[in-house]
């Protein structure tokens, strides 16, 4: 399960989605997330699903990678679906104690599961197709108006990007710690819930120590390279909006309008 966490990874490519300006990708992802939470009709869910599938194909990243990223959230998705299953109106199909399952409840649960899946896939696509450097630059430029009120935009963008970048690293570190503890006879699968929670402690402590050590090494490396924040910094790769970016954005907005109706 730990190895299935792919959020934060970047897969280099030459697809249309890879070439899209990172600022435009960030804006479209935010709008798409909003649309996912306001759509209601079955046609809207169908359009959103088809639109997401088309983007997955255009990104030229295997479907297996996207669905692999969903696996760690499977328990959360199932629990969310079960909770929504009991929030429905109409005649109950199944009833026990104070709980009742209706056709409306099944529909609500299905919509919520699909909504979460589309949300995870769309946000994962952003990190899969955008390098950390471009993601930082795009986020910083979008937030640049906040510099007027003395908000440290560059530092904020850098922190978010580093956090995303370190997710795969910490995932790999966690997997190594679990393997080392199992080699020493640790058991993480048997026993009741309390015993399983206690068994996590030998994982959490080394992981925290490793995280702080990596953060300290990163800080030293940045200081050795004379990093002093965003003031007066220049960039090797300048972001430029092209006609293709505008065209894709217009098409995406039209799709968003159709989905939201």
C-alpha positions as CSV (number, residue, x, y, z in Angstrom):
1,X,0.0,0.0,0.0
2,X,2.9,2.4,0.8
3,X,4.4,1.8,-2.6
4,X,1.1,2.8,-4.3
5,X,1.4,6.4,-3.2
6,X,2.2,8.4,-6.3
7,X,1.1,11.9,-5.4
8,X,4.0,14.4,-5.8
9,X,5.8,12.3,-8.5
10,X,6.6,13.9,-11.8
11,X,6.6,11.7,-15.0
12,X,8.5,13.5,-17.8
13,X,6.8,13.5,-21.1
14,X,6.0,15.4,-24.3
15,X,2.2,15.3,-24.2
16,X,-0.3,18.2,-24.6
17,X,-0.9,18.3,-20.9
18,X,2.9,18.4,-20.2
19,X,3.3,21.3,-22.5
20,X,0.4,23.3,-21.0
21,X,1.5,26.4,-19.1
22,X,1.7,25.5,-15.3
23,X,-0.2,28.7,-14.4
24,X,-3.0,27.7,-16.7
25,X,-3.0,24.1,-15.3
26,X,-3.2,25.4,-11.7
27,X,-6.1,27.7,-12.6
28,X,-8.0,25.0,-14.5
29,X,-7.5,22.4,-11.7
30,X,-8.9,24.8,-9.1
31,X,-11.9,25.6,-11.2
32,X,-12.4,21.9,-12.0
33,X,-12.4,21.0,-8.3
34,X,-15.1,23.7,-7.7
35,X,-17.2,22.3,-10.6
36,X,-16.9,18.8,-9.1
37,X,-18.6,19.9,-5.9
38,X,-21.4,21.9,-7.5
39,X,-22.5,19.4,-10.3
40,X,-25.7,17.6,-9.5
41,X,-27.3,15.9,-12.6
42,X,-26.3,12.5,-13.9
43,X,-25.3,14.1,-17.2
44,X,-22.9,16.3,-15.4
45,X,-21.2,13.3,-13.7
46,X,-21.0,11.6,-17.1
47,X,-19.4,14.6,-18.8
48,X,-16.9,15.0,-15.9
49,X,-16.0,11.3,-16.2
50,X,-15.5,11.5,-20.0
51,X,-13.6,14.7,-19.7
52,X,-11.2,13.2,-17.1
53,X,-10.7,10.1,-19.1
54,X,-9.8,12.2,-22.2
55,X,-7.3,14.2,-20.1
56,X,-5.8,10.9,-18.8
57,X,-5.3,9.7,-22.4
58,X,-3.8,13.0,-23.5
59,X,-1.3,13.0,-20.7
60,X,0.1,9.8,-22.0
61,X,0.5,8.4,-18.5
62,X,-0.9,4.9,-18.0
63,X,-4.3,4.4,-16.4
64,X,-2.6,2.0,-14.0
65,X,-0.5,4.8,-12.5
66,X,-3.7,6.9,-11.9
67,X,-5.6,4.0,-10.3
68,X,-2.5,3.1,-8.3
69,X,-2.7,6.5,-6.7
70,X,-6.3,5.9,-5.7
71,X,-5.5,2.7,-3.8
72,X,-4.1,4.4,-0.6
73,X,-7.4,6.4,-0.4
74,X,-9.6,3.3,-0.9
75,X,-10.5,3.0,2.8
76,X,-11.5,6.7,3.0
77,X,-13.5,6.4,-0.2
78,X,-15.4,3.3,1.1
79,X,-16.1,4.9,4.5
80,X,-17.4,8.1,2.7
81,X,-19.6,6.0,0.5
82,X,-21.0,4.0,3.4
83,X,-21.8,7.2,5.3
84,X,-23.6,8.8,2.3
85,X,-25.4,5.5,1.8
86,X,-27.7,6.2,4.8
87,X,-28.5,9.8,3.8
88,X,-31.3,9.3,1.3
89,X,-34.9,10.1,1.0
90,X,-37.8,7.8,-0.1
91,X,-38.9,4.3,0.8
92,X,-36.2,2.1,2.3
93,X,-34.9,-0.8,0.4
94,X,-33.2,-2.2,3.4
95,X,-33.7,-1.1,7.0
96,X,-32.1,-2.2,10.3
97,X,-32.3,-0.4,13.7
98,X,-32.2,3.4,12.9
99,X,-30.4,2.9,9.6
100,X,-32.2,2.7,6.3
101,X,-30.8,2.3,2.7
102,X,-32.8,3.9,0.0
103,X,-32.4,4.2,-3.8
104,X,-31.6,7.9,-3.2
105,X,-28.9,6.9,-0.7
106,X,-27.3,4.5,-3.1
107,X,-27.2,7.3,-5.7
108,X,-25.7,9.7,-3.3
109,X,-23.0,7.2,-2.3
110,X,-22.2,6.5,-5.9
111,X,-21.9,10.2,-6.7
112,X,-19.6,10.9,-3.8
113,X,-17.3,8.0,-4.6
114,X,-17.1,9.1,-8.2
115,X,-16.5,12.7,-7.2
116,X,-13.6,11.8,-4.9
117,X,-12.1,9.6,-7.6
118,X,-12.2,12.4,-10.2
119,X,-10.8,14.9,-7.6
120,X,-7.8,12.7,-6.8
121,X,-7.1,11.9,-10.4
122,X,-7.3,15.6,-11.5
123,X,-5.0,16.8,-8.8
124,X,-2.6,13.9,-9.3
125,X,-2.4,14.8,-13.0
126,X,-1.1,18.3,-12.1
127,X,1.9,16.9,-10.3
128,X,2.4,14.0,-12.7
129,X,2.7,16.4,-15.7
130,X,4.4,19.4,-14.1
131,X,8.0,19.5,-12.9
132,X,8.5,21.0,-9.4
133,X,10.5,23.9,-10.8
134,X,7.7,24.9,-13.2
135,X,5.0,24.3,-10.5
136,X,6.9,26.6,-8.1
137,X,7.2,29.3,-10.8
138,X,3.6,29.1,-11.8
139,X,2.3,29.2,-8.3
140,X,4.5,32.1,-7.4
141,X,3.4,34.2,-10.4
142,X,-0.3,33.5,-9.7
143,X,0.2,34.7,-6.1
144,X,2.5,37.6,-7.0
145,X,-0.3,40.2,-6.4
146,X,-0.1,39.3,-2.7
147,X,3.4,40.7,-2.5
148,X,1.8,44.1,-2.2
149,X,0.6,43.2,1.3
150,X,4.0,41.8,2.2
151,X,3.0,38.1,1.8
152,X,6.2,36.0,1.3
153,X,4.9,34.5,-2.0
154,X,8.1,32.9,-3.1
155,X,8.7,31.2,0.2
156,X,5.1,30.0,0.4
157,X,5.3,28.5,-3.1
158,X,8.7,26.9,-2.4
159,X,7.3,25.2,0.8
160,X,4.3,23.7,-1.1
161,X,6.5,22.4,-3.9
162,X,9.1,20.9,-1.5
163,X,6.3,19.3,0.5
164,X,4.9,17.7,-2.7
165,X,8.3,16.7,-3.9
166,X,9.1,15.0,-0.6
167,X,6.0,12.8,-0.5
168,X,7.5,10.1,-2.7
169,X,10.8,10.3,-0.7
170,X,9.0,9.9,2.6
171,X,7.0,7.1,1.1
172,X,10.1,5.2,0.1
173,X,11.6,5.9,3.5
174,X,8.5,4.5,5.3
175,X,8.6,1.4,3.2
176,X,12.3,0.8,4.1
177,X,11.6,1.3,7.8
178,X,8.6,-1.2,7.7
179,X,10.8,-3.7,5.9
180,X,13.6,-3.3,8.5
181,X,11.2,-3.6,11.4
182,X,9.6,-6.8,9.9
183,X,13.2,-8.2,9.5
184,X,13.5,-7.7,13.3
185,X,10.3,-9.6,13.9
186,X,7.8,-6.8,14.1
187,X,4.2,-7.7,13.3
188,X,2.0,-5.0,11.9
189,X,-1.0,-7.1,10.7
190,X,-2.1,-9.3,13.6
191,X,-3.8,-8.3,16.9
192,X,-6.6,-5.9,17.7
193,X,-6.8,-2.3,16.8
194,X,-4.9,-1.1,19.9
195,X,-2.0,-3.4,19.2
196,X,-1.8,-2.3,15.6
197,X,-1.7,1.3,16.6
198,X,1.1,0.6,19.1
199,X,3.0,-1.3,16.3
200,X,3.0,1.9,14.3
201,X,5.2,3.7,16.9
202,X,8.4,2.0,15.8
203,X,7.7,3.4,12.3
204,X,6.7,6.9,13.2
205,X,9.7,7.8,15.4
206,X,12.4,6.8,12.8
207,X,10.4,8.5,10.1
208,X,10.2,11.8,12.1
209,X,14.0,11.6,12.8
210,X,14.7,10.9,9.1
211,X,12.4,13.8,8.0
212,X,14.1,16.3,10.2
213,X,17.5,15.1,9.1
214,X,16.5,15.4,5.4
215,X,15.1,18.9,6.1
216,X,18.3,20.0,7.7
217,X,20.4,18.6,4.8
218,X,18.2,20.4,2.4
219,X,18.5,23.7,4.3
220,X,22.3,23.3,4.3
221,X,22.4,22.5,0.6
222,X,20.3,25.6,-0.2
223,X,22.6,27.8,1.9
224,X,25.7,26.4,0.2
225,X,24.1,27.4,-3.1
226,X,23.6,31.0,-1.8
227,X,19.8,30.7,-1.7
228,X,18.3,33.8,-0.1
229,X,14.7,33.7,-1.1
230,X,12.9,35.2,-4.0
231,X,14.1,38.8,-3.9
232,X,16.0,39.6,-7.1
233,X,16.1,36.0,-8.3
234,X,16.0,35.2,-12.0
235,X,14.8,32.0,-13.7
236,X,16.4,29.9,-16.4
237,X,13.0,28.9,-17.8
238,X,10.7,31.9,-18.3
239,X,6.9,31.1,-18.4
240,X,5.1,32.3,-21.6
241,X,1.5,31.9,-22.4
242,X,1.0,30.6,-26.0
243,X,-2.1,30.4,-28.2
244,X,-2.4,26.7,-27.6
245,X,-2.7,27.4,-23.9
246,X,-5.5,29.9,-24.5
247,X,-7.3,27.6,-26.9
248,X,-7.1,24.7,-24.4
249,X,-8.3,26.9,-21.6
250,X,-11.3,28.1,-23.7
251,X,-12.3,24.5,-24.5
252,X,-11.9,23.5,-20.8
253,X,-14.1,26.4,-19.6
254,X,-16.8,25.4,-22.1
255,X,-16.7,21.9,-20.7
256,X,-16.8,23.2,-17.2
257,X,-19.9,25.3,-18.0
258,X,-21.5,22.2,-19.6
259,X,-20.7,20.1,-16.5
260,X,-22.0,22.7,-14.1
261,X,-25.3,23.2,-15.8
